[in-house]
Amino acid sequence: MTHYFDNDGRSVACTVIEAGPCVVLQKKTIETDGYDAVQIGFDEKKEKNTSAGMKGHFKKAGAEPVKQISEFRDFNTELNVGEHLTVDMFTEGEKVHVKGTSKGKGFQGVVKRHKFSGVGMRTHGQHDRHRAPGSIGGSSWPSRVFKGMRMAGRMGNETVKTRNIKIAKIISEQNLILLNGSVPGSKGSYVIIEK
């Protein structure tokens, strides 16, 4: 994240995203694939790191190999294969949704993962129970732990969509979009911007 100064001189936190150029790799139709969609690729990669099947896919589209491929249903069907999409399709001030994979936190306990407060105080016979989950089920009935019980486990690394983020500024020459606030994912990760 970074910040910029708006017209009133206020410092506004924002995230800078490189959003293009994206190449149209394939158009899917109801007749051939059973649904309408457009396949878009971003971020060129070396041809030596591309499998033979994907080389053919890119060659058919007349495009260079790319690292990230995404598919959008009900997108602009007037696009042709091989066309490039740039940040000019967005306008400053409009609101967008950003979808990405959140940061992975690893295996975490119930206090961090589910905001538990621990079992109790240090006194009255408690020993190392400050961050414990407490009881997780009955004894003779139900003689099992119910599904969905909030327990320790892997946290993060999930698909997250942040909605209604305002586009603060667009830098067309470098295909950059400045979004107010934060977006899911770590630095350098891929996100999908939806109108």
C-alpha positions in Angstrom: 0.0 0.0 0.0 0.9 3.6 -0.5 -0.9 6.9 -0.2 -1.7 9.9 -2.4 -2.9 13.5 -1.7 -6.4 14.3 -3.0 -7.7 17.6 -4.2 -8.3 18.8 -0.6 -4.8 18.0 0.4 -5.7 15.0 2.5 -3.5 11.9 2.6 -5.5 8.9 1.4 -4.3 5.3 1.8 -4.4 3.3 -1.5 -3.3 0.2 -3.2 -1.5 0.3 -6.6 -2.5 -2.5 -9.0 -1.0 -3.1 -12.5 -4.1 -4.0 -14.5 -3.0 -4.7 -18.0 -2.5 -5.1 -20.8 -4.6 -8.2 -20.7 -4.9 -10.3 -23.9 -8.1 -12.1 -25.0 -7.1 -15.8 -25.4 -10.4 -17.5 -26.1 -14.1 -16.8 -26.6 -16.5 -19.5 -25.4 -20.0 -19.7 -26.7 -23.1 -21.7 -25.9 -22.8 -23.6 -29.2 -19.3 -24.9 -28.6 -18.8 -24.8 -24.8 -22.3 -24.7 -23.4 -21.9 -21.1 -21.9 -20.7 -17.7 -22.9 -17.4 -16.5 -21.5 -14.2 -14.7 -22.4 -10.7 -16.1 -21.4 -8.2 -13.4 -20.5 -4.4 -13.7 -19.9 -2.0 -11.4 -18.0 1.7 -11.2 -17.2 4.0 -12.6 -19.9 6.2 -15.5 -19.1 9.1 -17.3 -20.9 8.2 -19.8 -23.6 10.6 -22.4 -22.1 8.5 -22.5 -19.0 5.3 -23.1 -20.9 3.9 -26.6 -21.6 3.4 -27.8 -25.2 -0.4 -27.8 -24.8 -0.5 -24.2 -23.5 1.9 -23.1 -26.3 -0.6 -24.3 -28.8 -3.4 -22.5 -27.0 -1.5 -19.2 -27.0 -0.4 -19.7 -30.6 -4.1 -20.1 -31.7 -4.8 -16.8 -30.1 -1.8 -15.1 -31.6 -0.5 -14.2 -28.2 2.7 -14.6 -26.1 2.6 -17.1 -23.2 1.1 -15.6 -20.0 1.3 -16.6 -16.3 -2.3 -15.9 -15.2 -5.4 -17.0 -17.1 -8.9 -16.0 -15.9 -12.3 -16.6 -17.4 -15.2 -14.2 -17.2 -18.8 -15.1 -17.9 -21.3 -12.6 -19.4 -18.3 -10.3 -20.3 -18.2 -8.1 -23.4 -18.8 -10.6 -26.1 -17.9 -8.1 -28.9 -14.2 -8.6 -28.1 -12.1 -10.6 -30.6 -9.4 -13.1 -29.8 -6.0 -11.4 -29.7 -7.3 -8.0 -28.6 -5.7 -6.3 -25.6 -7.6 -4.8 -22.6 -6.2 -1.9 -20.8 -7.1 0.3 -17.8 -9.0 2.6 -20.1 -12.1 0.4 -19.6 -12.3 1.8 -16.0 -13.1 5.4 -14.9 -11.9 7.3 -11.9 -14.4 7.5 -9.1 -16.3 4.3 -10.0 -16.6 1.4 -7.5 -15.2 -2.1 -8.3 -15.0 -5.5 -6.5 -11.5 -7.0 -6.0 -11.2 -10.8 -5.6 -8.0 -12.5 -4.5 -6.4 -15.1 -2.2 -5.8 -13.8 1.3 -2.5 -14.1 3.1 -1.9 -17.6 4.6 -1.4 -17.5 8.4 -0.6 -21.2 8.9 -1.9 -23.3 11.8 -3.5 -20.9 14.4 -5.2 -21.4 17.8 -8.8 -20.5 18.6 -7.9 -17.0 20.1 -6.4 -15.7 16.9 -8.6 -17.7 14.5 -12.0 -17.3 16.1 -11.5 -14.5 18.6 -12.0 -16.7 21.6 -11.0 -15.1 24.9 -9.5 -18.1 26.6 -10.8 -20.2 29.5 -10.3 -17.9 32.5 -8.0 -16.3 34.9 -4.6 -17.5 36.1 -5.9 -18.2 39.6 -8.3 -20.8 41.0 -6.3 -23.8 39.9 -5.9 -22.7 36.3 -2.7 -23.8 34.7 -1.7 -22.9 31.1 -5.4 -22.4 30.1 -5.3 -18.8 29.1 -5.6 -19.4 25.3 -7.4 -22.8 25.5 -10.7 -23.5 23.6 -12.6 -25.0 26.6 -15.2 -27.8 26.3 -15.8 -29.1 22.8 -18.7 -31.6 23.4 -20.6 -33.8 25.9 -19.5 -37.1 27.4 -22.1 -39.9 27.1 -24.3 -37.9 24.7 -23.6 -37.1 21.9 -20.3 -39.0 22.4 -18.8 -37.1 19.5 -17.8 -33.6 18.4 -20.5 -31.8 16.3 -19.5 -30.7 12.8 -18.5 -27.1 12.4 -17.1 -26.8 15.9 -14.7 -23.8 16.0 -11.3 -25.2 16.7 -7.6 -24.5 16.0 -6.5 -25.0 12.4 -5.2 -23.5 9.2 -6.1 -19.8 8.8 -6.1 -17.6 5.7 -5.2 -18.6 2.2 -8.8 -18.3 1.1 -10.6 -16.6 -1.8 -11.8 -13.2 -0.5 -13.8 -10.5 -2.4 -13.6 -6.9 -1.2 -16.6 -5.0 -2.5 -17.2 -1.4 -3.5 -13.6 -0.1 -3.6 -13.4 3.3 -5.1 -10.9 3.9 -8.0 -8.9 6.9 -6.9 -6.7 7.4 -9.9 -5.8 5.8 -13.2 -2.3 6.1 -14.8 -3.0 4.9 -18.4 0.7 5.1 -19.6 1.8 2.4 -17.1 -1.6 0.5 -16.8 -1.9 1.3 -13.1 -5.0 1.7 -11.0 -4.9 3.3 -7.5 -7.7 1.9 -5.3 -8.8 3.4 -2.0 -8.0 1.1 0.9 -6.6 -2.4 0.9 -7.2 -5.5 -1.3 -6.8 -9.2 -0.4 -3.5 -10.9 -0.9 0.2 -10.3 -0.4 2.5 -8.1 -2.4 2.9 -9.4 -6.0 -0.1 -11.6 -5.9 -2.8 -11.7 -8.6 -6.3 -10.2 -8.1 -9.4 -10.0 -10.3 -11.1 -6.6 -10.6 -14.8 -6.7 -11.4 -17.1 -3.8 -12.3 
